[in-house]
Amino acid sequence: MNERTILKLQLPTDPLWVKNVVESNIEEILTDHAFCEQKAASNAITLIVQNPNLSDLVQEMAQLVQEEMDHFKRVHDIILERGYTLGRERKDDYVNELAKFIIKGGTRNQQLIDRLLFAAMIEARSCERFKVLSEHINDEQLAAFYHELMISEATHYTLFLRLARQYAEGIDVDKRWQEFLAYEAGVIQRYGKKETIHG
């Protein structure tokens, strides 16, 4: 998978992040990853709560919650297998910065579309990070695990984009997505140096 063409991300992750940061902080990365999965499930639940009348979205998000919590458990299982314990939740500076780009005010529809594109953006970057991890980490179990999750995240990314296009009411989703991509490129320049999935 060529993430530059499929995901449209403008700035790739430097593989040295894996060698210089991840491999010496496996426990930290796994804890952060577990909470990323939990937050993804929480975001899907929030979308259900805010949009109970959108039946397709509710059905898709209900399934997504199950998938994300399954991923959470699988990461937690690896944590336990390795003799670690789940640490405290880490603040996700990348996600917090990305959230600043979501439209404040506007119509309910504009807010929904931006929320869906925000989720798509996180899934796209997570997919790209998992690809880099799967290709460069010197750990066979984690390489295989992250390859599998890379495929899953790509599916989630396309799901959120599809829902954004489905529910857009006069909104140019492709134009707004290009704006998200440009903004994300500026955000991600400051990351890739910490022992977190988006760090």
N, C-alpha and C positions, 0 to 999 in steps of 0.2 A: 504494500500500500504506500503510495506516494502522498504523504500528508499535505504537501504544498499544493497539489492539484485537487485532491479530494476534499480536504478540510478547508482549503483556502487561507490557512494561517500565513501571516506575512513574515513571521520571525521564528525560525526553528530553534528547538532546544539544543544547546551545546552538549554533545555526548560526554564531555568532561565532567558535567554535573554528576553523572553516575559514578565515575571513577573517583572524583575528588571529594564528593559529599555523601552520596547515597551509600556506597559500600562500607563506609566507616560509621554509618548511622542507621543501620537496618531497623533497629527497634523503633527509633524515632519516625522513620518513614512509614513503617507499618501502622503505628498508632495514628499518624496523621491520615493515612489512607483509610483506615477504618472509619474515622470521623467524617471524611469526605463522602463515603458511601452513606452514612447515616444522614448527613445534611442533604444529600441528593434525594433520599426518601422523604425527608421532611419538606423539601421544596415541592415534591409531587403531591404530598398531602395538602399543602397550602393551596396549590392550584385547584385541587378538588373542592376545598372549602370555599374558595373565592368564586368558583364557577360551576356550581352544582347543576346548572341548567344545560351545560354543554356535554351532552351524553358521550360523544366520542372521546372527548378529552378526559372525562371521568373514568371511562373504561381503560384508556391507555395509561393514565396515571396510576390507577389501582394496580395494574400489572407491573408498572415500573417500580412502585413501592416494594412489591414482593421481590423483584430482581435486585434492587439496591440493598435491601436488608439481607438477602441471601449472600450478596457480595460482602456485606459487613461481617456476617457470621464466618464466612470463609477466611477473611483476613484475620478475624479474631482467633480462628482455629490455628492459623499459622503462628500467630503471636504466642499462643499457649504451647504449641508443639516445640517452639524454640526456647521455652522457659521464661518468656517475658510475661508481663501483665500489661493490659491496656492502660496507657497513661492518660493524663488529662487532655481534654480537647485543646487544640492549638488554634489561635486566631488565624484565619486565612486572609492575609493582607491582599493577596491577588484578587480573591472573590469580592472583598470589601471595596477595592478600587474599581473593579468592574461594575459593581452595583451602582456606583455614582453616575453611570452613564444611562441608567434606566430613567425614562421620562417620569418626572414628578408632575402631578396634575394631569391635564389632558383627559381624554375620554376613557371610559372603562376598557374600551376595545384597544386603544393605544397602549394602555398599561398592560393589558393581557399580552399583546404582541411583543412588547418589549421584555416582559417577563419570560416569554417562551424563547426569545432570541438570546437573552441573558443565559438561560439554561443550556441552550444549544452551544453557546460560546464556551461555557465551562466544560461541557462534554467533549467538545472538539479539542480543547487544550489537554484535557485528561487523556483522551485517546492518543494524542501525539506524545505525551509524556510516557504513557504505558508502552508505546512502540519503542521509544528510546531506551526505556528500562529493559524491555524484553530483548533488545539487540545488544546491549552493552554490559548488563550486570553479570558478574562472575558468580552466579548462583543458579544452578539448573532449575530448582523448584520455582524460584521467583521469576526466572526468565519465561518458563512455560505459563505460569500463572498470569503474568502481565501481558503475554501475547493473547491469551484467551480474553482477558478483560479489555484489551485494545479493540477487539472485534465488537464486543458488547457496547463499549462506549461509542463506537462509530454508529451503531444502530440507534442508540439513544439520541445522538446528535441529529441524525436525519429525521427521527421522530419529531423532535421539537421544531425543526424547520418546517416539516410537513404540516404540523398543527398550526404554526404561525400563518402559513399560506392559506390553510383551510378557513381560519377564523378572521382573517384580515378583511376589514370592511372599508375599502377604499384606501388602504395603506399599501404603499409600495414596499413590500417585505424585502425584496432583493436590494433595494437602495438602502434600507435601514440596516440590513445585514452587512453591507459593505462598510457602513459607518461604524458598526460594532467591530468589524475586523480591523479597521484602521485604528480605532481607539485601543483595542486589545494589544495591538503591536506596540503602542507606546507604553502600555502598562507592563507587558512581559519583559521589556528591556531591563526592568529593575529586579527581575526574578531569575531563578535558576542557580542560586548560590546557597540556599538553605536546605535543611534536611526535612523538607515537606514536599508533597506532591506538586504543588504549584509554586513552591518557594524559590 
